[in-house]
Amino acid sequence: MIKAGLIGSGIAGSLTPAMHVAEGAAQGLNYSYVRFDVSTPQCANQTLANILLMVEAGGFAGVNITYPYKQAVLELLDEITDEAGEIGAVNTVVFRDGKRFGHNTDYNGFRTAFAHELSLLPHKNVALVGAGGAGAAVGLALLDEGVKSLCVLDNDLRAARRLVSTLQHLRPLVEVGVWSGQAAVDGLINATPMGMVSHPGAAVSLDEVTVQHWVGDIVYFPLITKLLHNATSLKLHTMTGGGMAVGQASDAFQLFTGLTASAERMTEKFLALNTDKAA
């Protein structure tokens, strides 16, 4: 049996386990995928270090890492990819030959979704909400997709400044700064947990930031967050977190199993699961 899992907080609504298990079954694998949710009584007293020890000893092929551990996990790993090192965050850990290898599939997952859904719309100036692990991956992907001016909003000003410094160093030919009430932006991306069922609400008000063309969210449960609902009411184009969710999940599946996942099949499963939740 191939065993994998997801470690995070407030992940009861995550569709990642079902997507992984369905893809494993479609490829004829005996494959399991388990949640380790530190917001539940079963895992409330467990540290990230303890959970990693437990799954590694239990013969897991690897685990996905989500909020709030994408940066904290770095010190618990043996090696990380260059991309994860640049971003400063890991969302996938593979156990192999007695070592822990850290990867970041958020970058490719978001970049692919953005290229498919938003790249034809204006995106010279963009606001990024969230300076955590996901924000770092999303911010780098935005710059690599042609954003020329990126402003970062976060309640933690020090975190915002750190991310700005990192991204400016990695991509010195573009402009990256902390949001300070700038003029209108082409688009805005939420890269925080706000909007999730476990974190209701919106991380930013569209009354505070003038957005001209589009709004995206990396949250996908629910698929239509409060932020996206508000954007639709303003007749802005929207992008849900579904594309990123499928993209990062398919890359993680390959890292865990060595087999190429079908993005089309995983997308169909994702959409079916969302239809079931809405019913």
Buried (B, 14 or more C-beta within 10 A) or exposed (E): EBBBBBBBBBBEEBBBBBBBBBBBEBBEBEBBBBBBBBEEEEBEEBEBEEBBEBBBEEEBBBBBBBBBBBBBBBEBBEEBBEBBBBBBBBBBBBBEEEEBBBBBBBBBBBBBBBBEBBEEBEBEBBBBBBBBBBBBBBBBBBBBBEBEBBBBBBEEEEBBBBBBEBBBEBBEEBBBBBBEEBEEBBBBBBBBBBBBBBBEEBBBEBEEBEBBBBBBBBBBBBBBBBBBEBBEEEEBBBBBBBBBBBBBBBBBBBBBBEBEBBBEBBBBBBEEBBEEEEE
